[in-house]
Amino acid sequence: MSNELKLKIKGMTCGSCSNSITARVSKFEFTDHVNVDWEAGSGTMEIMKDFEENKAKVVQIIGQMGYEVEEA
């Protein structure tokens, strides 16, 4: 079972920002359909298992990349 995660991401200034986040988050085996839009300041993805635990991992890694992130 999968769940959709919607995020607000602050601090992205260009397409390279969204591409970097997409590439990093896509490396997790539990994510699918990762879409990050720098202009909208948002991101969506499917979390394939252990939603709460893995949501926290995604939020943490995006934060470590230097962006402010919260669930939308």
C-alpha positions, 0 to 999 in steps of 0.5 A: 500500500502506498500513500501520497506525501505532499510537501511545502518546500521553501528556499528553492530558487531554480530548476536545479534545486528541484532536480537535486531534491528529486534525484536525492529523494528518488534514491530511497527504495520506498519512494515513487513518482517524485515530483518537485516544483521549484516555482510552486515551492512544493513536492509530491511523491508516493511513499510505498511502505511505513509511511510515517517513518519514511515521511520523516526520512524524506523531510529530514534529508530535504532539510539537510540539503538546506531547504525548509520543508513541512507537510502540506 
